[in-house]
Amino acid sequence: MLRALLLASACLVAVPPSEARAQARATAEAPVITDVQVRGNQRIEADTVRSYMLLQAGDRFDEDRADRSLRTLFATGLFRDVRIGRIGASVVVEVAENPIVNRVAFEGNRRISDDVLRGEVQLRPRSVLTPALVQQDRQRILDIYARRGRFAAVVEPKIIELDQNRVDLVFEISEGDTALVARINFVGNTAFSERRLREVIATREDAFYRILSTSTAFDPDRLNFDRELLRRYYLRNGFADVEIGAATAELAPDRSGFFITFVVNEGPLYRFGEVNITSAFDNLDPESLRRFLSVGQGGFFDADAIERSAQALQNAANLRGFPFVEVEPRITRDREERLVNLEFALNQGNRAFVERIDISGNTRTLDRVVRREFRVAEGDAFNAAQIRRSRDRIRNLDFFTDVTIEPRPGSAPDRVILDTRLVERATGEVSIGGGFSTDAGFLLDFGLRERNLAGTGIDARLNATLAQRRSQLDLSITEPAFRDRNLALGADIFYVQRNLREIAGFDEQRIGFALRAGYEFNERLSQTWSYSLVSRRISDVEPDSSRFVQEQQGRTVLSQISQTLTYDVRDNPIDPRSGYVLRLGTDFAGLGGDVAYVRTRLDGALFLPLERLLGDPEYVLAVSGSVGVLNGIDRRRRDRIVDRFFLGGENLRGFASGGAGPRDLTTNDALGGRFLWTQSTELRFPLPLPSEVGLTGRAFVDVGGLSGTVRGPEVADDTSPRVGVGVGVSWRSPFGVINLDFGQAVVRRSYDETQVFRFGFGTRF
């Protein structure tokens, strides 16, 4: 009540009674409006103008209401000028309409296309042009250029008047130079150097070797992403309390570059304390799942490892018959001891089932090609882990640029529809390549490939290679899922010509075909079978070659059944940094043909990341080994020299191809062997150069032995191991991967052939 009285008093003070009475008398004495006339309108109906008026026929004329009507008409954006007057008892409204946009054009824009700019501006043909909208669109264009680092851009809107109150709107653009990042600084970092942190973020400092990179352009949106990258890096390396402050960017006075500063509050370094697993399910023993954890007591805190462990526990529980389990990591900090105690709680999640899988966007690829990659089927329990795996498998097809799988409500509360949206990409390839390798010499390469033939997922390819010491022609076709089953079928037709005169004094020619079949036992274990029928010819044997080589001159037929069993747990098959792979291969020759043998080979490789130890993910220790055995099974159909193992080159650096192992001492020809073993230890490390250069260093020690060949007084068949050590560099150049190795044979026999320098180069475009 008191507040109402105060408000009333304020109103009385704001409008003195004398003025209020004067206004009331003026309104009472004003004439009654007989009509409202609208003049100057061309497109807009007069009734539309009157509808915005607060003065209508029959009202007494009021200056205040006339003024408010004027503001209302201006606020519509339809008019550039409005006047309200009175002629006798008539109110006259004179309007000048805003023009209509006939065309919106852009001039001077070379870096950003018209389509991009046109999609950002508000003004369109046939829309009403107002000065406010023009200025807003001008600012939008400036913002686009600013996001691309062009802060010196200038935009001038020009209006070209046409007949019928139409105009052309032209934005004249001076793009200016890109404002690059001149310097990136970090404040508060003690655990990691500025150089290391610069490698973590996506923004890069301007340098001559980054001339083709877009990461050097200043982008305010990218700074937020950089802050998140820094935060994740610290969380991955033990700093559970890290805080990344706002990044500040200062523009140089000449507007040519930015100086960026990140403020880091690292906090203390934590280790894991107690790590426990609890289960809300009676039949699920939590201790039986402990082996799936990627974290352990005493290890440094790692947020990524916690996430991986939670995912692994959920997957393991799903496979044990608990489809609706949810894993909740619970973290408790002990700041005094700098420990993080961790509990993984396995709880009951919401029960839901897959009602339907909808697929859209695959205009070329058949639905069944996509559906067979799903790890869940309609009617199965909703399993987030299997859905993520399904998405990854579809992406790995490399048929689509984008794959999203989003659940949406089904016909009932416990039903879910998986909405799968795809964006297809071109799957045909034409490749022309050239290069040089130590083994083959200069080479040319041509290939045709269609990875998704007629949308069926069939992979067909034709490849031809012409080199100084090796020429090859291959025609291959593979059906990865025959009749949508876990069965891959394929066929190959090939022709190979090899010049082995420097190794063993002869040329080899192979013509044949192979039939293949493969299947997966699970995500890691797979097996492939094949049958090959090959005509081999050993020709152009040099007159002074070994008698063991000369006696094998001629043509033979190989009929061979092979199998390869592979267990692969690497994180990446192309550039592995962790995990291991094992392969067991067996070749059985003798079902017809001129040779009969069993050849077995076991290969393995282990990759150990050294980021924890050395603070850089580029440090990787690779340990690999191989054992091969060739056993004859028919004295009348002995193996040929082209069936044996050779040592040196790729499998023993520091030695020439075929340079180690059994050899005819009179002719120095390599004869190959029937028992091979190799072991390689390689440390891959970053070079003191920015990562964009693409250079990676390595140091290696290779050990191997080869024995078991023909016997003769002139044959040296020493079973002692050979050792090669050296360093190498790999460059991921724009033209392909270039490998350079410098090796030294430190344990060798006097008749072995060594090779200090190995060079390999290849490219495709």
C-alpha positions in Angstrom: 0.0 0.0 0.0 2.8 2.4 0.9 4.6 1.5 -2.3 1.5 2.3 -4.4 1.1 5.7 -2.6 4.7 6.5 -3.3 4.3 5.6 -7.0 1.2 7.7 -7.3 3.0 10.6 -5.7 5.9 10.3 -8.1 3.4 10.4 -11.0 1.9 13.5 -9.7 5.3 15.1 -9.4 6.3 14.0 -12.9 3.2 15.6 -14.5 2.1 18.8 -12.8 -1.6 19.1 -12.5 -1.6 22.3 -14.5 0.1 20.6 -17.5 -2.2 17.6 -17.3 -5.3 19.9 -17.3 -3.8 21.8 -20.3 -3.3 18.6 -22.2 -6.8 17.4 -21.5 -8.3 20.7 -22.7 -6.2 20.6 -25.9 -7.4 17.1 -26.7 -11.0 18.0 -25.9 -10.7 21.0 -28.2 -9.0 19.1 -31.1 -11.2 18.3 -34.1 -12.5 14.8 -34.7 -10.5 13.0 -37.5 -12.7 12.4 -40.5 -10.2 10.2 -42.4 -6.5 9.1 -42.6 -5.0 9.7 -46.0 -1.8 7.8 -47.1 0.4 9.2 -49.8 3.6 8.1 -51.5 3.1 4.4 -51.0 3.9 2.2 -54.0 4.1 -1.5 -52.9 2.5 -1.2 -49.5 -1.3 -1.0 -49.2 -2.7 2.1 -47.5 -4.7 -0.1 -45.1 -1.4 -1.7 -44.0 -0.1 1.8 -43.2 -3.3 2.7 -41.3 -3.0 -0.5 -39.3 0.2 0.8 -37.7 -1.4 4.1 -36.8 -2.7 5.0 -33.3 -4.9 7.7 -34.8 -8.0 6.5 -36.6 -11.1 8.1 -38.1 -13.5 9.1 -35.4 -10.7 9.9 -32.9 -9.8 13.4 -31.8 -6.3 14.4 -33.0 -3.6 14.0 -30.3 0.0 15.1 -30.8 1.4 12.4 -28.5 -0.4 9.6 -30.4 0.7 11.1 -33.7 4.3 11.0 -32.5 4.0 7.4 -31.4 2.4 6.5 -34.7 5.4 8.0 -36.4 7.9 5.9 -34.4 5.8 2.8 -35.0 5.9 3.3 -38.8 9.7 3.8 -38.7 10.1 0.7 -36.6 8.5 -1.5 -39.3 11.6 -1.1 -41.5 9.4 -0.5 -44.5 10.0 3.2 -44.9 13.1 5.4 -45.1 11.0 8.5 -44.4 7.6 9.2 -42.7 5.7 12.5 -42.1 2.4 12.9 -40.3 0.4 16.1 -40.7 -3.1 17.5 -40.6 -5.2 19.2 -43.3 -8.4 20.3 -41.6 -10.0 17.3 -40.1 -7.9 14.8 -42.2 -4.7 13.2 -41.1 -2.2 12.9 -43.9 0.6 10.3 -43.7 3.4 10.8 -46.3 5.7 7.8 -46.7 8.9 7.1 -48.7 9.3 3.3 -49.0 12.6 1.6 -48.5 13.9 0.1 -51.8 13.7 -3.5 -52.7 16.9 -5.4 -53.2 17.3 -6.6 -56.8 20.7 -8.3 -56.4 23.4 -8.7 -53.8 27.0 -8.9 -55.2 30.5 -9.1 -53.9 33.6 -7.7 -55.5 37.3 -8.1 -54.6 36.8 -11.4 -52.6 39.4 -13.9 -53.8 39.9 -15.9 -50.6 36.3 -16.5 -49.8 33.8 -17.5 -52.4 30.5 -15.7 -53.2 28.5 -18.7 -52.1 30.1 -18.6 -48.6 29.5 -14.9 -48.2 25.9 -15.1 -49.6 25.1 -17.7 -47.1 26.1 -15.4 -44.2 24.4 -12.1 -45.1 20.8 -11.4 -44.2 19.8 -9.3 -47.3 18.4 -11.3 -50.2 16.9 -10.4 -53.6 13.3 -9.1 -53.1 14.0 -8.2 -49.5 13.6 -4.7 -48.1 16.8 -2.8 -47.8 17.5 -0.7 -44.6 20.7 1.0 -43.5 20.7 -1.1 -40.3 20.6 -4.4 -42.3 23.3 -3.2 -44.6 25.6 -2.4 -41.7 24.8 -5.7 -40.0 25.7 -7.6 -43.2 28.9 -5.5 -43.5 29.9 -6.6 -40.0 29.1 -10.2 -40.7 31.5 -10.2 -43.7 34.2 -8.6 -41.5 33.6 -11.3 -38.9 34.1 -14.0 -41.5 37.4 -12.6 -42.6 38.4 -12.1 -39.0 37.8 -15.8 -38.3 40.2 -16.6 -41.1 42.9 -14.3 -39.7 42.3 -11.3 -42.0 41.7 -8.5 -39.5 42.8 -5.8 -42.0 39.9 -6.5 -44.3 37.8 -3.5 -45.4 34.2 -3.8 -46.6 32.4 -0.9 -48.3 28.7 -1.4 -49.2 27.6 0.4 -52.4 24.0 1.0 -53.4 23.1 1.2 -57.1 19.6 2.7 -57.6 17.4 1.2 -60.3 13.9 1.9 -61.5 10.7 1.0 -59.6 12.4 1.7 -56.3 14.8 -1.2 -56.7 18.6 -1.3 -55.9 21.6 -3.4 -56.4 23.7 -3.9 -53.3 27.4 -4.4 -53.9 29.9 -5.1 -51.1 33.3 -3.9 -52.2 35.9 -6.0 -50.3 39.6 -5.3 -49.7 40.7 -8.6 -48.1 44.1 -7.4 -46.8 46.8 -9.8 -45.6 46.3 -12.6 -43.1 47.2 -11.7 -39.6 49.4 -14.6 -38.6 50.4 -15.8 -35.1 53.8 -14.3 -34.5 54.5 -15.8 -31.0 52.9 -18.2 -28.6 53.8 -17.8 -24.9 52.9 -19.8 -21.8 52.9 -18.5 -18.3 52.9 -20.7 -15.2 54.2 -23.9 -16.8 57.0 -25.7 -15.0 56.4 -29.4 -15.7 56.5 -29.0 -19.5 58.6 -26.7 -21.7 57.0 -24.1 -24.0 58.3 -26.1 -27.0 56.4 -29.2 -25.8 53.2 -27.3 -25.1 53.3 -25.6 -28.5 53.3 -29.1 -30.1 50.1 -29.9 -28.0 47.9 -27.1 -29.3 46.5 -26.7 -32.8 47.6 -23.1 -33.4 51.1 -22.7 -34.8 53.6 -19.9 -35.0 54.3 -18.4 -38.4 57.4 -19.9 -40.1 58.7 -20.3 -43.6 58.1 -24.1 -43.7 54.4 -23.5 -42.8 53.6 -21.6 -45.9 50.9 -24.0 -46.9 49.4 -24.4 -43.4 46.3 -22.7 -42.2 47.1 -23.3 -38.5 49.3 -20.1 -38.4 46.3 -17.9 -39.0 44.8 -16.3 -35.9 41.4 -17.9 -35.1 39.7 -16.9 -31.8 37.5 -20.0 -31.9 40.6 -22.2 -32.2 42.0 -20.7 -29.0 39.2 -22.3 -27.0 40.0 -25.6 -28.6 43.7 -25.1 -27.7 42.8 -24.5 -24.1 40.9 -27.8 -24.1 43.9 -29.6 -25.7 46.2 -28.2 -23.0 43.8 -29.2 -20.3 43.5 -32.8 -21.6 47.3 -33.0 -22.0 47.8 -32.1 -18.3 45.1 -34.4 -17.2 46.7 -37.2 -19.1 50.0 -36.6 -17.5 49.2 -36.6 -13.8 47.9 -33.0 -13.1 44.3 -33.6 -11.8 43.9 -30.0 -10.6 45.1 -28.2 -13.7 43.4 -24.9 -14.7 43.9 -23.3 -18.1 43.1 -19.6 -17.9 41.7 -17.5 -20.7 44.0 -17.1 -23.6 44.9 -13.5 -24.4 45.7 -12.3 -27.9 47.4 -8.9 -28.7 47.5 -7.6 -32.2 50.6 -5.9 -33.4 50.4 -2.2 -34.1 50.7 -2.9 -37.8 47.9 -5.5 -37.6 50.3 -8.1 -39.2 50.5 -10.6 -36.4 49.2 -11.7 -33.0 51.0 -12.5 -29.7 49.1 -15.2 -27.9 49.6 -16.0 -24.2 48.2 -19.0 -22.3 48.1 -18.9 -18.5 48.5 -22.3 -16.9 48.0 -23.2 -13.3 49.4 -26.7 -13.2 48.7 -27.7 -9.6 50.4 -30.7 -8.0 51.3 -34.0 -9.7 49.1 -36.9 -8.6 49.5 -40.6 -8.5 46.8 -43.2 -8.3 46.0 -44.5 -4.8 43.5 -47.3 -4.2 41.8 -48.5 -7.3 38.6 -50.5 -6.6 35.7 -52.0 -8.6 32.3 -52.4 -7.1 29.3 -54.2 -8.7 25.6 -53.9 -8.1 25.1 -57.3 -9.8 25.2 -60.5 -7.7 26.5 -62.6 -10.5 29.2 -60.3 -11.7 32.4 -60.6 -9.7 34.2 -57.2 -9.8 37.7 -58.7 -9.2 37.4 -60.8 -12.3 37.2 -57.6 -14.3 40.4 -56.0 -12.8 42.5 -57.2 -15.7 40.6 -54.9 -18.0 41.9 -51.8 -16.1 44.4 -49.5 -17.7 45.2 -47.8 -14.4 46.9 -49.2 -11.3 48.0 -48.1 -7.9 51.2 -46.0 -7.9 50.8 -44.9 -11.5 50.5 -41.3 -12.5 47.0 -39.9 -12.8 45.7 -40.2 -16.3 42.1 -39.1 -17.2 42.2 -40.8 -20.6 43.2 -44.1 -18.9 40.2 -43.8 -16.6 37.9 -43.3 -19.5 39.5 -46.3 -21.3 39.1 -48.4 -18.2 35.5 -47.5 -17.8 34.8 -48.4 -21.4 36.7 -51.7 -21.1 34.8 -52.6 -18.0 31.5 -51.9 -19.7 32.4 -53.9 -22.7 33.5 -56.9 -20.6 30.3 -56.8 -18.6 28.3 -56.6 -21.8 30.0 -59.7 -23.2 29.3 -61.6 -19.9 25.6 -61.1 -20.3 24.9 -57.8 -18.6 23.8 -55.5 -21.4 22.4 -52.7 -19.3 25.4 -52.0 -17.1 26.7 -48.5 -16.6 30.2 -47.8 -15.3 30.7 -44.7 -13.1 34.2 -43.7 -12.2 34.3 -42.0 -8.8 37.4 -40.0 -7.9 38.5 -38.9 -4.4 41.5 -36.7 -4.0 44.0 -36.9 -1.2 45.7 -33.5 -1.6 48.1 -34.0 1.3 49.4 -37.3 -0.1 48.8 -36.2 -3.6 46.9 -39.4 -4.4 43.7 -40.0 -6.4 41.7 -42.9 -5.1 39.5 -44.4 -7.8 36.4 -46.5 -7.7 34.6 -47.9 -10.7 31.0 -48.5 -9.8 29.1 -51.0 -12.0 25.4 -50.0 -11.8 22.2 -51.0 -13.4 21.4 -48.8 -16.4 18.1 -48.1 -18.1 16.8 -51.1 -20.0 16.3 -50.4 -23.6 16.2 -52.4 -26.8 16.9 -51.6 -30.5 13.6 -51.3 -32.2 14.9 -50.3 -35.7 18.0 -49.2 -37.5 17.3 -46.4 -40.0 20.0 -45.5 -42.6 20.0 -42.4 -44.7 22.4 -40.5 -46.9 23.7 -43.6 -48.7 22.6 -42.7 -52.2 25.0 -45.1 -53.8 26.1 -47.7 -51.2 23.6 -50.5 -50.6 21.9 -50.7 -47.2 23.2 -54.2 -46.6 26.8 -53.0 -47.0 26.2 -50.7 -44.0 24.1 -53.0 -41.9 26.6 -55.8 -41.9 29.1 -53.6 -40.1 26.7 -53.1 -37.1 27.6 -55.0 -34.0 23.9 -54.9 -32.8 20.8 -56.1 -34.6 17.2 -55.0 -34.3 15.7 -56.5 -31.2 19.1 -56.6 -29.3 19.7 -54.8 -26.0 20.8 -51.3 -26.5 24.6 -51.4 -26.0 26.5 -48.1 -26.3 29.8 -49.7 -26.6 28.7 -51.9 -29.5 27.1 -48.9 -31.2 30.3 -47.0 -31.0 32.1 -50.0 -32.4 29.6 -50.2 -35.2 30.2 -46.5 -36.0 33.9 -47.1 -36.1 33.6 -50.1 -38.4 31.4 -48.1 -40.9 34.0 -45.3 -40.8 36.7 -47.8 -41.5 35.0 -48.7 -44.8 36.2 -45.3 -46.0 33.1 -45.0 -48.1 31.8 -42.0 -46.2 33.1 -38.6 -45.1 30.8 -38.5 -42.1 29.0 -41.2 -40.0 26.7 -40.4 -37.1 24.5 -42.8 -35.2 22.1 -41.1 -32.9 19.5 -43.0 -30.7 16.0 -41.5 -30.7 12.8 -42.7 -28.8 10.9 -45.6 -30.3 7.3 -46.7 -30.1 7.6 -47.5 -26.4 9.7 -46.1 -23.5 12.1 -49.1 -23.6 12.5 -48.9 -27.4 15.2 -47.0 -29.3 15.6 -46.3 -32.9 19.2 -45.9 -34.2 19.2 -43.0 -36.7 22.2 -43.5 -38.9 23.2 -40.6 -41.2 25.9 -40.9 -43.8 27.6 -38.6 -46.2 29.2 -40.5 -49.1 32.5 -39.8 -50.7 34.1 -40.7 -54.0 35.6 -44.2 -53.8 37.3 -44.4 -57.3 41.0 -43.8 -57.5 43.5 -43.2 -60.3 47.1 -43.1 -59.1 50.3 -42.4 -60.9 53.5 -42.6 -58.9 57.2 -42.6 -59.2 60.2 -43.0 -57.0 63.3 -44.9 -56.1 64.2 -47.7 -53.8 67.5 -49.4 -53.1 66.1 -52.8 -54.0 64.0 -52.0 -57.1 65.8 -48.9 -58.4 63.9 -46.1 -60.2 60.2 -47.0 -60.6 56.9 -45.9 -62.1 53.6 -46.9 -60.8 50.1 -46.7 -62.2 46.9 -47.9 -60.6 43.1 -48.0 -61.0 40.9 -48.8 -58.1 37.3 -48.8 -57.1 36.8 -49.6 -53.4 33.0 -49.7 -53.6 32.1 -51.3 -56.9 28.5 -50.4 -57.8 27.8 -49.7 -54.1 28.3 -53.4 -53.2 31.5 -52.9 -51.1 33.5 -55.0 -53.6 37.1 -53.8 -54.0 38.6 -54.0 -57.5 42.0 -52.8 -58.5 44.5 -52.9 -61.3 48.1 -52.0 -60.6 51.2 -51.8 -62.8 54.8 -51.2 -61.6 57.8 -50.7 -63.9 61.2 -50.6 -62.2 64.8 -51.2 -63.1 64.9 -54.5 -61.2 61.3 -55.3 -60.8 58.2 -55.1 -62.9 54.7 -56.2 -61.9 51.1 -56.3 -63.1 48.3 -57.2 -60.7 44.5 -57.5 -61.2 42.6 -58.1 -57.9 39.0 -58.2 -56.8 37.8 -58.8 -53.2 34.3 -59.3 -51.8 34.7 -58.4 -48.1 31.5 -60.0 -46.9 30.3 -62.8 -49.2 26.4 -63.1 -49.0 26.7 -60.7 -46.0 28.5 -63.3 -44.0 31.8 -63.2 -42.1 33.6 -64.4 -45.2 35.8 -62.4 -47.5 36.5 -63.9 -50.9 39.0 -62.6 -53.5 41.0 -63.5 -56.6 44.3 -62.2 -58.0 45.9 -62.5 -61.4 49.6 -61.4 -61.5 52.7 -61.1 -63.6 56.1 -60.4 -61.9 59.5 -60.0 -63.5 62.5 -59.6 -61.1 66.2 -59.0 -61.9 68.2 -60.8 -59.2 71.5 -60.8 -61.0 73.2 -58.7 -58.4 72.0 -61.1 -55.7 72.1 -64.6 -57.2 72.9 -64.1 -60.9 69.6 -64.8 -62.6 66.2 -63.3 -63.6 62.9 -64.6 -62.3 59.5 -64.5 -63.9 56.1 -65.4 -62.3 52.7 -65.7 -63.9 49.7 -67.1 -62.1 46.6 -66.6 -60.1 45.4 -66.9 -56.5 42.1 -67.5 -54.8 41.5 -66.1 -51.3 39.1 -66.6 -48.4 39.2 -65.0 -45.0 37.1 -64.6 -41.9 37.3 -63.1 -38.4 37.1 -65.1 -35.2 36.6 -61.8 -33.3 37.7 -58.1 -33.6 41.4 -59.1 -33.1 41.8 -62.6 -34.5 41.4 -63.4 -38.2 42.5 -66.0 -40.6 43.1 -66.1 -44.4 43.4 -69.1 -46.7 44.5 -69.0 -50.3 45.4 -71.3 -53.2 48.0 -70.2 -55.8 48.9 -71.7 -59.1 52.1 -70.1 -60.4 54.4 -70.7 -63.4 57.9 -69.7 -62.4 60.8 -69.3 -64.8 64.5 -68.9 -63.9 66.3 -67.4 -66.9 69.2 -65.4 -68.1 71.5 -67.2 -65.7 75.0 -65.6 -66.1 77.7 -68.0 -67.4 79.8 -67.5 -64.3 77.0 -68.1 -61.8 77.1 -70.8 -59.2 76.4 -74.3 -60.4 73.6 -74.5 -57.8 71.9 -71.6 -59.6 72.6 -72.9 -63.1 71.1 -76.3 -62.4 67.8 -74.6 -61.5 67.4 -72.8 -64.8 64.1 -73.4 -66.5 60.3 -73.4 -65.8 58.5 -74.9 -62.8 54.9 -74.9 -61.7 54.0 -74.1 -58.1 50.7 -75.4 -56.7 50.4 -74.0 -53.1 47.8 -73.7 -50.3 48.5 -71.0 -47.7 47.0 -69.8 -44.5 47.8 -66.8 -42.3 46.5 -66.4 -38.8 46.7 -62.9 -37.4 46.1 -61.5 -33.9 46.3 -57.8 -33.9 45.9 -55.5 -30.9 47.7 -52.4 -32.3 46.2 -49.0 -31.8 46.7 -48.2 -35.4 47.7 -50.6 -38.2 49.3 -47.8 -40.3 51.3 -45.9 -37.6 51.2 -48.0 -34.5 52.4 -46.6 -31.2 51.1 -49.2 -28.8 50.0 -52.8 -28.8 51.3 -55.8 -30.7 50.6 -58.1 -33.6 51.3 -61.8 -34.2 51.2 -63.6 -37.5 51.5 -67.3 -38.2 51.8 -68.2 -41.9 52.0 -71.6 -43.5 52.5 -72.6 -47.1 51.9 -76.1 -48.3 53.2 -76.9 -51.8 52.7 -80.3 -53.4 49.1 -80.7 -54.6 50.4 -81.1 -58.1 53.2 -78.9 -59.5 56.9 -79.4 -59.6 57.9 -78.6 -56.0 56.7 -79.9 -52.6 57.4 -78.4 -49.3 56.0 -76.9 -46.0 57.1 -73.4 -45.2 56.2 -71.9 -41.9 56.8 -68.4 -40.7 56.0 -66.7 -37.4 56.2 -62.9 -37.2 55.5 -60.6 -34.3 55.9 -56.9 -33.3 55.5 -55.1 -30.0 55.1 -51.3 -29.8 55.8 -49.6 -26.4 54.9 -45.9 -26.0 57.5 -44.0 -24.0 55.5 -40.9 -23.4 55.4 -41.5 -19.6 59.1 -41.9 -19.4 60.3 -39.3 -21.9 57.4 -36.9 -21.9 56.7 -37.0 -25.7 54.3 -39.3 -27.5 56.7 -39.5 -30.5 59.0 -41.7 -28.5 58.1 -45.3 -29.4 60.1 -48.5 -28.8 59.3 -51.2 -31.5 60.5 -54.7 -30.9 59.9 -57.2 -33.7 61.0 -60.7 -34.6 60.6 -63.4 -37.2 61.3 -67.2 -37.5 60.9 -69.1 -40.8 61.4 -72.8 -41.6 61.3 -74.5 -45.0 61.0 -78.3 -45.0 61.0 -80.4 -48.1 58.5 -83.3 -48.2 59.4 -85.0 -51.5 62.9 -85.7 -52.7 61.9 -85.8 -56.3 60.3 -82.3 -56.1 62.7 -80.3 -54.1 62.2 -76.6 -53.4 63.8 -74.1 -55.7 66.0 -71.1 -54.9 63.1 -68.8 -55.4 61.2 -70.6 -52.6 63.9 -70.1 -49.9 64.5 -67.3 -47.4 67.0 -64.5 -48.0 68.6 -62.3 -45.3 69.7 -58.7 -45.7 68.2 -55.4 -46.8 64.7 -54.8 -45.3 65.0 -57.6 -42.7 68.7 -56.9 -41.7 69.8 -53.3 -42.2 73.6 -52.8 -42.7 73.6 -55.7 -45.1 72.7 -55.7 -48.8 69.6 -57.6 -50.0 70.6 -61.2 -49.8 74.0 -60.1 -48.5 74.1 -62.4 -45.4 73.7 -66.1 -45.2 74.7 -69.1 -47.3 76.8 -68.1 -50.3 78.9 -69.7 -53.1 82.3 -68.5 -52.3 83.6 -69.0 -55.9 80.9 -66.9 -57.5 79.7 -64.8 -54.5 76.1 -65.7 -55.4 73.5 -65.9 -52.5 71.9 -69.3 -52.4 69.1 -68.6 -49.8 68.4 -70.7 -46.8 65.7 -72.9 -45.2 65.9 -71.6 -41.6 65.6 -67.9 -41.0 65.4 -65.8 -37.8 65.5 -62.1 -37.3 65.1 -59.7 -34.4 64.9 -55.9 -34.6 64.8 -53.3 -31.8 64.1 -49.8 -33.0 63.6 -46.6 -31.1 61.6 -44.0 -32.9 62.0 -40.4 -31.6 61.2 -36.9 -32.6 63.8 -34.7 -34.2 64.4 -31.1 -32.8 62.1 -29.7 -35.5 58.4 -28.8 -35.5 56.1 -31.7 -36.1 54.8 -30.1 -39.4 58.1 -30.8 -41.0 57.2 -34.5 -40.8 60.7 -35.7 -39.9 61.0 -38.7 -37.5 64.3 -40.2 -36.4 65.1 -43.8 -35.4 67.9 -45.8 -34.0 68.0 -49.6 -34.6 69.8 -52.8 -33.9 69.0 -55.7 -36.2 70.1 -59.3 -35.6 69.5 -62.3 -37.8 70.7 -65.6 -39.1 70.1 -67.8 -42.1 71.2 -71.3 -42.7 70.3 -74.7 -44.2 71.0 -74.8 -48.0 72.7 -77.0 -50.5 76.0 -78.6 -49.4 79.3 -78.3 -51.3 82.9 -77.5 -50.6 82.5 -74.1 -52.1 79.4 -73.2 -50.1 79.7 -71.1 -46.9 76.7 -71.9 -44.6 77.6 -70.3 -41.3 74.8 -70.3 -38.6 76.3 -67.6 -36.6 74.2 -64.4 -36.1 74.8 -61.2 -38.0 74.3 -57.8 -36.4 73.6 -54.4 -37.9 73.2 -51.1 -36.1 72.4 -47.7 -37.4 70.1 -44.7 -37.5 67.5 -43.5 -39.9 65.2 -40.7 -40.8 61.6 -40.8 -42.2 60.1 -37.8 -43.9 56.4 -37.6 -44.5 56.9 -35.2 -47.5 54.1 -33.8 -49.7 55.3 -36.2 -52.4 55.3 -39.4 -50.3 57.3 -41.1 -47.5 61.0 -40.9 -47.9 63.1 -43.3 -45.8 66.9 -43.0 -45.3 68.8 -45.6 -43.2 72.5 -45.6 -42.4 73.5 -49.0 -41.2 76.8 -50.6 -40.2 77.4 -54.4 -40.1 79.1 -54.8 -36.8 79.0 -58.6 -36.7 79.5 -60.2 -40.1 81.4 -62.8 -42.0 84.1 -61.9 -44.5 82.1 -63.0 -47.5 78.9 -61.1 -46.5 77.9 -58.1 -48.6 77.2 -54.9 -46.7 75.2 -51.8 -47.4 75.8 -48.6 -45.5 73.1 -46.5 -47.0 69.5 -47.5 -47.9 67.1 -45.1 -49.6 63.5 -45.5 -50.4 61.1 -43.1 -52.0 57.5 -43.3 -53.3 54.7 -41.1 -54.1 51.1 -41.1 -55.4 49.0 -38.2 -56.8 
